[in-house]
Amino acid sequence: MKVQLLVSIIMPAYNCEKYITQAINSVIAQTYCHFELIIIDDCSNDKTVGIMKKMCKSDSRIKTVFNKRNIGVAATRSRGVSLANGEWIAFIDSDDCWEKNKLEKQLACIAINNAEFVFTGSSFIDELSNPYKSIFEVPNTVNYKQLLKQNVISCSSVLIKKRYMEMFSMDNDNTHEDYGAWLRILKTIPFAYGVNEPLLIYRITSTSKSGNKLKSLIMAYRTYRYIGLNVIYSSYYMCWYIVRGIRKYKKIK
């Protein structure tokens, strides 16, 4: 009998009462069923906690955790990793959703390629869940130098060996903390593997990093500096980041 891999899914939550039910339901609907969903509330002051507790009662695979103080999304994700029982970690933000075969297709990619780090393409929705026409396509593989020019790895699409997230935890909320983690990880392994299908449904809101382009650019520059690039190299890769970012969001809009 084939042993099923336990996937630990980390969902940080903060004042997300409008979207979290949809996000949780997209995880519960996965065709790959051997997972635990760890939802960590970061001191919400809306109805998020009540929704979490209600959803937890509906499915034994859901675990709820509550931060004693607001620590930010990066530290909250890292706390989730520390509590995970699975060998594999997936992330999903509380305003995003997955297609029902997301985990199944990623695990198939892992089996074929002996991969340790897998991500997917994305489709996009707005604050009212209206879909955008375009999808974000991803390459079959990406290495460190390629990723410096554009972050093609959406956090909510990732499935990765737990040990890498323990070695390179997300930190520093003044940067793109996930992008910084992927870059550091890809200094140690040759590739991350892409599943070029829109298995992530990414929500663009006015308050998200993607919705605020200037903020996103500043955080990208801080990310380059944070991982150790000097001012010249950081500026060089910022040019790539801007050009490719413009192309990406022109297609989405």
Phi, psi and chi 1 to 4 in degrees:
 res  aa     phi    psi   chi1   chi2   chi3   chi4
   1 MET       -  131.5 -177.0  176.2  176.9      -
   2 LYS   -71.1  130.5 -173.0  176.1  179.7 -179.1
   3 VAL   -78.6  129.3  177.9      -      -      -
   4 GLN   -87.0  137.2  -75.7 -166.6  -50.7      -
   5 LEU   -78.5  135.1  -58.7  172.4      -      -
   6 LEU   -83.9  123.3  175.5   63.1      -      -
   7 VAL  -102.5  124.8  176.8      -      -      -
   8 SER   -97.4  117.9  -65.7      -      -      -
   9 ILE  -102.4  123.7  -56.4  163.8      -      -
  10 ILE  -104.5  123.2  -47.8  -59.1      -      -
  11 MET  -125.3  104.3 -179.5 -173.4  -69.0      -
  12 PRO   -74.6  145.6   25.2  -28.8      -      -
  13 ALA  -136.8  131.8      -      -      -      -
  14 TYR  -152.3  112.9  177.6   69.8      -      -
  15 ASN    47.6   53.6  -72.2   -8.1      -      -
  16 CYS  -120.7   35.4   50.8      -      -      -
  17 GLU   -57.9  -28.5   61.5 -179.0    6.6      -
  18 LYS   -72.6  -26.8  -69.7 -165.0  -65.7 -175.4
  19 TYR  -121.8  -18.8  -52.8  123.8      -      -
  20 ILE   -66.0  -33.3 -168.2  170.0      -      -
  21 THR   -61.4  -43.4  -60.4      -      -      -
  22 GLN   -63.3  -40.7 -168.5  176.0   -3.1      -
  23 ALA   -64.3  -47.0      -      -      -      -
  24 ILE   -63.0  -43.5  -66.6  170.3      -      -
  25 ASN   -62.0  -33.2  -77.5  -25.7      -      -
  26 SER   -69.8  -26.3   77.1      -      -      -
  27 VAL   -77.3  -45.8  172.7      -      -      -
  28 ILE   -58.7  -31.7  -66.6  172.5      -      -
  29 ALA   -79.9   -0.6      -      -      -      -
  30 GLN   -58.4  139.2  -71.0  -62.2  -63.2      -
  31 THR   -70.9  -23.1   53.4      -      -      -
  32 TYR   -92.8  118.3 -175.2   82.5      -      -
  33 CYS  -100.6  -11.8  -59.2      -      -      -
  34 HIS   -88.2   80.2 -166.7   47.8      -      -
  35 PHE  -145.0  164.5   63.0   78.8      -      -
  36 GLU  -122.3  139.2   59.7  175.8   -1.2      -
  37 LEU  -109.6  113.7  172.0   58.9      -      -
  38 ILE  -103.4  110.3  -56.2  172.3      -      -
  39 ILE  -102.1  123.1  -48.5  172.3      -      -
  40 ILE  -114.9  115.3  -51.1  106.4      -      -
  41 ASP   -84.8  132.9  177.7   71.6      -      -
  42 ASP  -104.9   54.1 -163.9   24.2      -      -
  43 CYS    66.1   51.8  -61.8      -      -      -
  44 SER   -66.3  151.3  -64.3      -      -      -
  45 ASN  -123.1   21.8   51.8   31.8      -      -
  46 ASP  -114.8 -147.9   63.9   -3.0      -      -
  47 LYS   -91.2   10.5  -63.2  178.4 -178.0  177.7
  48 THR   -56.2  -47.8  -63.5      -      -      -
  49 VAL   -61.2  -43.4  170.2      -      -      -
  50 GLY   -61.4  -41.1      -      -      -      -
  51 ILE   -64.4  -43.8  -64.4  169.2      -      -
  52 MET   -57.1  -47.8  -73.4  169.9   55.8      -
  53 LYS   -64.1  -38.8  -69.8  178.8  177.1  178.3
  54 LYS   -66.0  -44.7 -179.7 -179.6  178.2 -178.7
  55 MET   -67.0  -34.1  -62.5  -64.2  -74.1      -
  56 CYS   -60.4  -37.7 -177.9      -      -      -
  57 LYS   -68.7  -21.9  -68.5  178.2 -178.4  178.5
  58 SER   -85.1  -14.9   69.6      -      -      -
  59 ASP  -152.6  121.4 -165.4  -48.2      -      -
  60 SER   -67.8  -13.4   61.0      -      -      -
  61 ARG   -80.1  -10.0  -64.2  171.1  -63.1  179.7
  62 ILE   -92.4  129.5  -59.2  174.5      -      -
  63 LYS  -121.4  137.6  -58.3  176.0 -178.4  179.7
  64 THR  -112.9  138.6   53.5      -      -      -
  65 VAL  -132.3  146.8 -179.5      -      -      -
  66 PHE  -130.4  119.5  -55.4   94.3      -      -
  67 ASN   -69.2  141.5  -68.5  -20.7      -      -
  68 LYS   -75.0  -24.8  -67.5 -178.5  179.3  179.1
  69 ARG  -144.7  160.7   59.7 -178.5  179.7   84.9
  70 ASN   -71.7  119.2 -177.1  -84.2      -      -
  71 ILE  -117.5   -3.9   59.9  175.6      -      -
  72 GLY    91.7  163.3      -      -      -      -
  73 VAL   -68.9  -36.9   66.3      -      -      -
  74 ALA   -64.4  -51.5      -      -      -      -
  75 ALA   -65.9  -31.9      -      -      -      -
  76 THR   -67.0  -43.4  -62.4      -      -      -
  77 ARG   -60.9  -42.7  -72.3 -164.2 -169.9  111.6
  78 SER   -63.8  -36.8  -66.2      -      -      -
  79 ARG   -63.7  -40.2 -174.3 -178.1 -176.7 -162.5
  80 GLY   -60.5  -42.0      -      -      -      -
  81 VAL   -60.4  -41.8  171.0      -      -      -
  82 SER   -65.4  -24.0   71.8      -      -      -
  83 LEU   -94.3   -6.8  -63.3  170.6      -      -
  84 ALA   -71.6  140.4      -      -      -      -
  85 ASN   -97.9  -15.4  -65.1  -57.9      -      -
  86 GLY   -84.3  158.6      -      -      -      -
  87 GLU   -77.7  -20.3 -177.5 -176.0   -4.9      -
  88 TRP  -117.6  141.8  -69.7   87.3      -      -
  89 ILE  -116.9  133.9  -62.2  -69.2      -      -
  90 ALA  -123.6  149.3      -      -      -      -
  91 PHE  -117.7  142.7  -62.7  101.0      -      -
  92 ILE  -145.6  127.7  179.7  168.9      -      -
  93 ASP   -76.0  154.6  -72.9  -15.3      -      -
  94 SER   -72.0   -6.6   55.4      -      -      -
  95 ASP  -110.3    3.4   53.8   -4.7      -      -
  96 ASP  -101.5  172.9  -66.6  -25.9      -      -
  97 CYS  -141.4  163.1  -60.5      -      -      -
  98 TRP  -117.4  148.6  -73.0  -13.5      -      -
  99 GLU   -69.0  152.3  -64.1  -68.9   -7.9      -
 100 LYS   -66.0  -21.7   64.2 -178.8 -178.9  179.8
 101 ASN  -103.8   19.6   55.6   -6.3      -      -
 102 LYS   -59.0  -56.2 -172.7 -101.8 -171.1 -170.0
 103 LEU   -64.4  -40.8  -69.6  178.4      -      -
 104 GLU   -58.8  -45.1 -179.3 -178.0   -3.6      -
 105 LYS   -70.1  -35.9  -67.5 -154.8  168.8 -173.7
 106 GLN   -67.8  -40.3  -74.2 -175.2  -68.0      -
 107 LEU   -67.2  -31.7  -71.2  163.9      -      -
 108 ALA   -65.2  -40.7      -      -      -      -
 109 CYS   -62.5  -40.3  176.3      -      -      -
 110 ILE   -62.4  -44.2  -73.2  166.4      -      -
 111 ALA   -64.7  -39.8      -      -      -      -
 112 ILE   -72.1  -41.9  -67.3  168.2      -      -
 113 ASN  -103.6    0.6  -62.7  -68.3      -      -
 114 ASN    52.4   41.4 -165.5   27.4      -      -
 115 ALA   -79.4  155.8      -      -      -      -
 116 GLU  -120.1   -5.9  -63.7 -177.6  -59.4      -
 117 PHE  -151.7  113.9 -175.5  179.0      -      -
 118 VAL  -132.1  141.5 -176.2      -      -      -
 119 PHE  -137.6  173.7   60.5  100.7      -      -
 120 THR  -135.1  170.7   78.6      -      -      -
 121 GLY   -75.1  177.1      -      -      -      -
 122 SER  -139.7  149.4  -49.4      -      -      -
 123 SER  -109.1  174.6   61.3      -      -      -
 124 PHE  -135.7  144.3  -59.4   88.9      -      -
 125 ILE  -132.0  160.5   54.6  176.3      -      -
 126 ASP   -96.4 -169.4   65.4   14.6      -      -
 127 GLU   -62.9  -23.9  -65.3  177.0   -9.4      -
 128 LEU  -100.4   11.6  -60.9  176.0      -      -
 129 SER    70.8   17.8  -62.2      -      -      -
 130 ASN   -76.4  132.6  -62.0  -48.3      -      -
 131 PRO   -79.5  145.8   28.2  -33.7      -      -
 132 TYR   -84.7  155.9  -70.1   89.7      -      -
 133 LYS   -74.1  -34.5  -68.9 -178.4  179.0  179.5
 134 SER   -82.1  159.6 -178.4      -      -      -
 135 ILE  -124.6  157.4   61.9  171.2      -      -
 136 PHE  -100.2  112.6 -179.2   57.5      -      -
 137 GLU   -88.1  148.2  -63.2 -173.9  -10.8      -
 138 VAL  -124.6  155.0  -64.2      -      -      -
 139 PRO   -74.5  162.9   27.6  -34.7      -      -
 140 ASN   -66.0  -33.2  -67.4  -31.5      -      -
 141 THR  -143.1  157.1   61.1      -      -      -
 142 VAL  -142.6  138.9   65.0      -      -      -
 143 ASN  -111.8 -177.8   61.5   26.1      -      -
 144 TYR   -58.5  -50.4  171.4   73.2      -      -
 145 LYS   -65.8  -37.3  -72.7 -172.3  175.9 -179.6
 146 GLN   -67.1  -39.6  -68.4  167.0  -26.7      -
 147 LEU   -68.9  -28.0 -166.3   67.2      -      -
 148 LEU   -59.2  -30.7  -78.6  168.9      -      -
 149 LYS   -81.7  -22.5  -64.8  179.0  177.8  179.7
 150 GLN  -167.3  133.6 -177.6 -175.5   13.8      -
 151 ASN   -82.2  100.0 -177.5   15.3      -      -
 152 VAL   -93.0    3.2  -64.2      -      -      -
 153 ILE  -105.5  100.4  -56.3  175.8      -      -
 154 SER   -75.3  133.4  -62.3      -      -      -
 155 CYS   -57.0  -42.8 -172.5      -      -      -
 156 SER   -72.7   -1.8  -68.7      -      -      -
 157 SER  -102.2   -5.8   80.0      -      -      -
 158 VAL   -80.3  141.3  163.8      -      -      -
 159 LEU  -131.8  121.0 -179.3   59.3      -      -
 160 ILE  -146.0  150.7 -171.6  168.7      -      -
 161 LYS   -59.2  135.5  -82.0  -81.0 -173.9   74.9
 162 LYS   -57.5  -36.6  179.4 -177.5  177.5 -178.9
 163 ARG   -62.2  -28.7   63.1 -171.1 -180.0   94.5
 164 TYR   -71.5  -35.7  -69.9  113.9      -      -
 165 MET   -74.3  -23.1  -64.1  -44.9  -54.9      -
 166 GLU   -76.2  -35.8  -68.5  173.9  -36.2      -
 167 MET   -74.8  -37.4  -68.2  166.7   59.7      -
 168 PHE  -127.8   70.8  -56.8   99.9      -      -
 169 SER   -69.2  153.4   61.3      -      -      -
 170 MET   -75.4  134.7  -65.7 -175.0 -164.5      -
 171 ASP  -154.1  172.4   47.4   28.1      -      -
 172 ASN    67.3   86.6 -164.7  -18.9      -      -
 173 ASP   -70.1   -6.3  -78.5  -37.2      -      -
 174 ASN   -82.4   -2.3  -69.7  -40.5      -      -
 175 THR  -117.2  178.6   68.4      -      -      -
 176 HIS   -80.5   89.9  -71.8  -60.1      -      -
 177 GLU   -61.5  -33.1   70.2  -74.3  -22.9      -
 178 ASP   -71.4  -43.0   54.0  -23.9      -      -
 179 TYR   -59.1  -43.9 -173.1   27.0      -      -
 180 GLY   -60.1  -39.8      -      -      -      -
 181 ALA   -65.6  -44.4      -      -      -      -
 182 TRP   -62.2  -40.9  -46.4  148.0      -      -
 183 LEU   -63.7  -42.6  -72.9  166.3      -      -
 184 ARG   -66.5  -37.9  -72.9 -179.8  -71.5  156.9
 185 ILE   -65.4  -41.4  -69.3  166.5      -      -
 186 LEU   -75.3   -1.6  -73.7  176.1      -      -
 187 LYS   -79.6  -16.3  -77.4 -173.9  174.8 -178.8
 188 THR  -109.2  -20.4   67.9      -      -      -
 189 ILE  -127.2  152.6   60.1  175.2      -      -
 190 PRO   -66.8  -41.4  -17.2   29.0      -      -
 191 PHE  -144.2  156.0  -58.8  105.9      -      -
 192 ALA  -108.3  144.1      -      -      -      -
 193 TYR  -101.6  133.8  -72.1   82.2      -      -
 194 GLY  -102.3  137.4      -      -      -      -
 195 VAL  -101.4  107.3  177.9      -      -      -
 196 ASN   -82.3   63.3 -170.2   24.0      -      -
 197 GLU  -139.2  146.9  -63.0 -178.4   45.4      -
 198 PRO   -78.2   69.3   29.2  -35.1      -      -
 199 LEU   -83.9  -16.1  -57.7  176.8      -      -
 200 LEU   -99.4  135.5  163.4   63.4      -      -
 201 ILE  -108.3  103.7  -54.3  167.4      -      -
 202 TYR   -95.4  128.3 -176.3   94.4      -      -
 203 ARG   -94.4  125.4 -170.7 -176.4  -55.8  -86.7
 204 ILE   -99.5  119.6  -62.2  175.8      -      -
 205 THR  -122.4  165.6   67.4      -      -      -
 206 SER   -67.2  -23.0   57.8      -      -      -
 207 THR   -97.4   -5.6   57.4      -      -      -
 208 SER   -77.3  162.6   69.3      -      -      -
 209 LYS   -61.4  -36.2  -67.6  175.5 -175.5  177.4
 210 SER   -69.8  -27.3  -61.3      -      -      -
 211 GLY   -78.2  -22.5      -      -      -      -
 212 ASN  -111.4   94.3 -171.5  -32.6      -      -
 213 LYS   -66.4  -40.2  -58.8  -59.5 -174.8  -66.2
 214 LEU   -64.0  -45.1  178.5   59.1      -      -
 215 LYS   -59.7  -41.8 -179.4  179.8  178.1 -179.3
 216 SER   -62.7  -40.7 -177.5      -      -      -
 217 LEU   -64.9  -43.6  -70.1  174.5      -      -
 218 ILE   -61.6  -42.2  -67.7  170.1      -      -
 219 MET   -68.9  -32.1  -66.2  175.6   79.0      -
 220 ALA   -63.9  -45.2      -      -      -      -
 221 TYR   -61.2  -42.9 -179.2   79.3      -      -
 222 ARG   -62.6  -33.7  -71.4  173.5  178.3  166.0
 223 THR   -64.1  -46.4  -56.6      -      -      -
 224 TYR   -58.7  -43.6  -67.9  135.4      -      -
 225 ARG   -66.9  -38.3  -62.8  -70.3  -73.4  141.2
 226 TYR   -64.5  -35.8  179.7   71.0      -      -
 227 ILE   -83.8   -0.1   65.8  167.3      -      -
 228 GLY   109.7    4.4      -      -      -      -
 229 LEU   -74.9  142.1  -63.8 -175.3      -      -
 230 ASN   -76.9  178.0   61.9   30.5      -      -
 231 VAL   -61.2  -40.6  172.4      -      -      -
 232 ILE   -64.7  -50.3  -65.7  172.4      -      -
 233 TYR   -66.9  -36.6  -83.5  109.6      -      -
 234 SER   -62.4  -42.0  -64.5      -      -      -
 235 SER   -66.9  -40.1  -59.8      -      -      -
 236 TYR   -59.9  -49.0  170.1   75.1      -      -
 237 TYR   -73.9  -23.4  -75.3  113.1      -      -
 238 MET   -63.0  -36.4  -85.7  -60.9  -61.9      -
 239 CYS   -61.5  -45.4  -67.0      -      -      -
 240 TRP   -61.2  -44.7  -78.6   99.6      -      -
 241 TYR   -59.4  -42.7 -169.6   95.4      -      -
 242 ILE   -67.0  -48.6  -69.2  168.5      -      -
 243 VAL   -61.8  -47.2  169.4      -      -      -
 244 ARG   -71.6  -31.1  -67.4 -169.5  173.5 -178.3
 245 GLY   -66.1  -40.3      -      -      -      -
 246 ILE   -62.0  -44.6  -70.1  170.9      -      -
 247 ARG   -60.4  -42.9  -70.2  175.7 -177.4  172.5
 248 LYS   -61.0  -50.3  173.9 -177.4  176.4 -179.5
 249 TYR   -80.1  -19.0  -74.6  103.3      -      -
 250 LYS   -63.9  -40.6  -89.5 -172.1  175.7  180.0
 251 LYS   -67.3  -39.7  -71.5 -178.3  179.8  179.3
 252 ILE   -64.8  -46.4  -65.1  170.3      -      -
 253 LYS   -71.2      -  -63.2  -63.5 -176.7 -178.3
